């Protein structure tokens, strides 16, 4: 089957026109197909607007965090968690909390938990992020993180809405098929004895 016959078949599905064989169910199905296409297209700018809003909010958060957080160095007061072996992958390179001490910008010292790589020994220096008060915090959000979250939110929202629309259209088509089969059965019972 060539491409033009695919398109003509799709066009006949969407627009049954004055075809005497087209039933009410066929026309309703054509309407649901057109409605599904329109909803999927309309969902695209809505998802883009939501993604833009998420990106703007996260960019503002990233700017605030980058302005108020700074990098410091902490000295471990205890050994980090032992190295974990993970099946076929070998040694697991992750972090765990460990007691440490660090110096703040105003030359005060703080003691608290920081994330240290497994197997790190007491006395080792580990990088930490500190807030204005000198407390250990997570690394600041970057603009790239904000961009990725915005794009991911937009794409995810559009795909989710498209799946919902297409599933609803398919469910509607199943109901219409049942109605067609029921009508065909009635007609068959009426004309079969003849």
C-alpha positions in Angstrom: 0.0 0.0 0.0 1.5 3.3 -1.0 1.5 6.5 1.0 -1.3 8.3 -0.9 -3.7 5.4 -0.2 -2.8 5.7 3.5 -3.7 9.4 3.5 -6.9 8.9 1.5 -8.0 6.1 3.9 -7.2 8.4 6.9 -9.1 11.2 5.2 -12.2 9.0 4.7 -12.1 8.0 8.3 -12.0 11.6 9.5 -14.6 12.8 6.9 -17.1 10.2 5.9 -18.9 12.9 3.9 -22.0 11.9 2.0 -21.2 8.3 1.8 -24.5 6.4 2.1 -22.7 3.5 3.9 -21.4 5.8 6.6 -23.5 5.4 9.7 -24.0 7.6 12.7 -21.3 5.7 14.6 -18.9 6.4 11.8 -19.6 10.1 11.9 -19.2 10.1 15.7 -15.9 8.2 15.4 -14.7 10.8 12.8 -15.5 13.6 15.3 -13.6 11.8 18.1 -10.5 11.4 15.9 -10.6 15.1 14.9 -11.2 16.1 18.6 -8.3 13.9 19.7 -6.0 15.5 17.1 -7.1 19.0 18.2 -6.6 18.3 21.9 -3.1 16.9 21.3 -2.1 19.9 19.3 -3.7 22.3 21.9 -1.8 20.5 24.7 1.5 21.4 23.2 1.5 25.2 23.9 -0.1 24.5 27.3 2.8 22.1 28.2 5.3 24.7 26.8 3.8 27.4 29.1 4.0 25.2 32.1 7.6 24.2 31.2 8.4 27.9 30.9 6.9 28.7 34.3 8.8 25.8 35.9 12.1 26.9 34.3 11.5 30.6 35.4 10.8 29.5 39.0 13.8 27.1 39.2 16.1 29.7 37.5 15.2 32.2 40.2 15.8 29.6 42.8 19.1 28.8 41.3 20.2 32.4 41.2 19.2 32.8 44.9 21.0 29.6 45.9 24.2 30.5 44.0 24.2 34.0 45.5 23.8 32.7 49.1 25.7 29.4 49.1 29.5 29.0 49.0 31.9 26.1 48.8 33.9 25.1 51.9 36.0 22.3 53.1 35.2 20.0 56.1 37.5 17.7 58.0 35.9 14.4 58.9 35.8 13.6 62.6 34.9 10.0 62.0 35.4 7.4 59.3 32.9 7.4 56.5 30.7 4.3 56.0 32.5 1.2 54.9 32.8 0.5 51.2 29.8 -1.5 49.9 30.1 -4.2 47.3 27.2 -4.4 45.0 26.9 -7.7 43.2 28.3 -7.7 39.6 28.9 -4.0 39.6 31.7 -4.2 42.2 32.3 -1.4 44.7 29.5 1.1 45.1 30.6 4.7 44.8 28.1 6.6 46.9 28.1 8.9 49.9 26.8 8.6 53.4 26.6 11.0 56.3 29.6 11.4 58.6 30.4 13.8 61.4 32.7 16.6 60.3 34.0 20.0 61.3 34.3 23.1 59.0 35.2 26.8 59.2 32.6 29.4 58.1 33.2 32.6 56.2 33.2 34.6 59.5 35.9 32.2 60.9 33.5 30.3 63.2 33.7 26.6 63.4 30.8 24.2 63.1 30.3 20.6 63.7 27.7 18.5 61.9 27.0 15.8 59.4 28.2 16.1 55.8 28.1 13.7 52.9 31.4 11.7 52.6 32.3 9.1 50.1 32.2 5.6 51.5 35.6 4.4 52.8 36.9 8.0 53.6 38.9 8.0 56.8 38.7 10.4 59.7 40.9 13.5 59.1 40.2 13.6 55.4 39.1 16.8 53.8 35.7 16.7 51.9 34.1 19.5 49.9 30.8 20.9 51.4 28.4 23.7 50.4 27.5 26.2 53.1 24.7 28.7 53.4 24.9 32.2 54.8 24.6 30.9 58.4 27.5 28.4 57.8 25.2 25.3 57.9 26.0 22.5 55.5 23.5 22.4 52.6 23.0 20.7 49.3 24.9 22.1 46.2 23.0 25.0 44.7 20.7 24.4 41.7 22.2 25.3 38.4 20.6 26.9 35.4 21.1 23.7 33.5 19.2 21.8 36.3 16.4 24.4 35.9 16.4 24.0 32.1 16.3 20.2 32.3 13.5 20.2 34.8 11.5 22.7 32.7 12.0 20.7 29.5 11.3 17.4 31.3 8.1 18.8 32.8 6.9 20.2 29.5 7.6 17.0 27.6 6.2 14.8 30.3 3.0 16.8 30.6 2.5 16.8 26.8 3.1 13.1 26.6 0.8 12.3 29.5 -2.0 14.4 28.1 -1.5 12.9 24.7 -1.7 9.4 26.1 -4.9 10.3 28.1 -6.5 11.7 25.0 -5.6 8.8 22.8 -6.7 6.2 25.4 -10.0 8.1 25.7 -10.4 8.1 21.9 -9.6 4.4 21.7 -12.2 3.6 24.5 -14.7 5.7 22.6 -13.9 3.7 19.5 -14.5 0.4 21.3 -17.9 1.6 22.5 -18.7 2.7 18.9 -17.6 -0.7 17.6 -19.9 -2.4 20.1 -22.8 -0.2 18.9 -22.0 -1.1 15.3 -21.9 -4.8 16.0 -25.2 -4.6 17.9 -26.8 -2.8 14.9 -25.3 -5.3 12.5 -26.7 -8.2 14.6 -30.2 -6.6 14.6 -30.1 -6.1 10.8 -28.8 -9.6 10.3 -31.7 -11.0 12.4 -34.1 -8.9 10.4 -32.8 -9.9 6.9 -31.4 -13.4 7.5 -34.8 -15.1 7.2 -35.4 -13.6 3.8 
